[in-house]
Amino acid sequence: MKLKRHSKILELINEFEIETQEELAQRLDEAGYKVTQATVSRDIRELSLTKVTNGRGRSIYAVLQAPNRNLSEKYSRVLRDAFVSMDTAQNILVIKTVPGMAMGVAAALDELKFHEIIGSIAGDDTVMCVIKTADKSLLVMEKLRKVLENLN
């Protein structure tokens, strides 16, 4: 039951911008999972959920995967050493890298498995990622910033 509930929680935070434990508990209840606030709190901790700022300045729950757990040392090093900057245009995230390193950064992004990224294309010093929505592109930027902070 716990695995199913955890799976449902991940599904819910990917589908909805959930701001509070109470809102998450309500969504779980609507999905047929009767939970207490203590259970939701424990689930959030076990799933390593964190709050990030969405495109409208509100804090929502998100899955931020620890880089040391999900990125091999090589990918971590490539991401840390090659990343230069990033910016968005609607639902497109453009990441600038040092020359010749875009493919490595794109591979590191693939390894992060951000569900918001539909796909990416790498050139010599630029990676272009198509994100599901413009709002989610801001979320991906925030998640990537956190990953990069943890690498330094």
Order of alpha helices (4+ residues) and beta strands (2+ residues): alpha-alpha-alpha-beta-beta-alpha-alpha-beta-beta-alpha-beta-beta-alpha
